Amino acid sequence: KIEVETSEAKALAAKLDTILVKIPASSGADGRLYGSVTAKDIAERLQKDYGITVDKRKIQLSDPIRAYGQYDLDVKLYTDIVGKVHVLVCN
């Protein structure tokens, strides 16, 4: 069972590394976002656009994203297996 879960986590990590999650957001005149982008938003977008279910608590986001740009975030998929998700916050 552990081998199966480990191989699934490695496959998911490889798949996540090839994906760019685009999150549209609106901002004020100074370029700061209204509100922020959270791990929940990223997890929902992964599910909606790619059909990949990732627990929002596994997305390593120290602070909510409050500016436009591209971010590379770690996703803890299994013990000692960490994937990367690429997030683009745009308008």
MOBEL-V108364 format. One record per pair of residues at least 24 apart in sequence whose C-alpha atoms are under 10 Angstrom apart, sorted by sequence separation. I is the first residue (numbers start at 0). GAP is how many residues later the second one is. D is the distance in Angstrom with one decimal. If there is no record, write none. Layout:
{{I,GAP,D} {I,GAP,D}}
This chain:
{{20,24,7.1} {21,24,9.3} {36,24,9.9} {37,24,9.8} {38,24,9.3} {57,24,9.5} {58,24,9.3} {59,24,9.6} {64,24,8.5} {20,25,6.8} {37,25,8.1} {38,25,7.6} {58,25,9.1} {59,25,9.9} {19,26,9.5} {36,26,9.3} {37,26,5.0} {38,26,9.1} {58,26,8.6} {18,27,9.1} {21,27,9.3} {35,27,9.4} {36,27,5.6} {37,27,6.6} {20,28,8.3} {35,28,5.8} {36,28,4.9} {37,28,9.2} {20,29,9.0} {34,29,9.1} {35,29,5.4} {36,29,6.6} {15,30,9.3} {34,30,9.0} {35,30,4.9} {36,30,8.8} {18,31,8.7} {34,31,7.1} {35,31,7.9} {36,31,9.9} {32,32,8.6} {33,32,8.0} {34,32,9.8} {32,33,5.5} {33,33,9.3} {15,34,9.8} {31,34,6.4} {32,34,5.7} {38,34,9.8} {30,35,9.4} {31,35,5.5} {32,35,7.5} {15,36,8.8} {30,36,7.1} {31,36,7.7} {14,37,9.5} {30,37,7.6} {26,39,9.4} {45,39,9.5} {11,40,8.6} {26,40,8.5} {11,41,9.9} {24,41,9.7} {25,41,9.9} {26,41,8.8} {11,42,9.7} {24,42,9.2} {25,42,9.3} {24,43,8.2} {41,43,9.2} {23,44,9.3} {41,44,9.9} {22,45,9.6} {41,45,7.8} {21,48,9.1} {20,49,9.5} {19,50,9.2} {20,50,9.8} {19,51,9.7} {19,52,9.5} {36,52,8.2} {16,55,9.5} {32,56,9.6} {32,57,9.9} {32,58,9.5} {15,59,9.0} {12,61,9.8} {12,62,8.2} {12,63,9.1} {25,63,9.6} {26,63,9.6} {12,64,7.4} {20,64,7.6} {21,64,8.7} {22,64,7.3} {23,64,8.4} {24,64,6.7} {25,64,8.0} {26,64,7.8} {11,65,8.1} {12,65,9.8} {18,65,9.2} {19,65,7.2} {20,65,6.1} {21,65,6.0} {22,65,6.1} {23,65,5.9} {24,65,6.0} {25,65,5.6} {16,66,6.8} {17,66,9.0} {18,66,6.9} {19,66,5.0} {20,66,4.7} {21,66,4.8} {22,66,4.9} {23,66,5.0} {24,66,5.0} {8,67,9.3} {9,67,8.2} {15,67,6.6} {16,67,5.4} {17,67,8.2} {18,67,6.5} {19,67,5.7} {20,67,6.0} {21,67,6.0} {22,67,6.2} {23,67,4.9} {8,68,5.8} {9,68,8.7} {12,68,7.8} {13,68,10.0} {14,68,8.8} {15,68,6.2} {16,68,5.8} {17,68,8.2} {18,68,8.6} {19,68,6.8} {20,68,8.4} {21,68,7.1} {22,68,8.1} {7,69,9.3} {8,69,6.3} {11,69,9.9} {12,69,6.9} {13,69,7.2} {14,69,9.3} {15,69,5.5} {16,69,7.1} {21,69,9.6} {7,70,9.4} {8,70,9.3} {11,70,9.8} {12,70,4.3} {13,70,8.5} {14,70,9.2} {15,70,7.9} {5,71,9.0} {6,71,10.0} {9,71,6.8} {11,71,7.6} {12,71,6.8} {13,71,9.9} {4,72,9.7} {5,72,7.0} {8,72,6.9} {9,72,8.4} {10,72,9.6} {11,72,9.9} {12,72,8.5} {4,73,8.0} {5,73,8.4} {8,73,8.5} {9,73,8.0} {5,74,9.4} {6,74,9.9} {8,74,8.5} {5,75,8.0}}
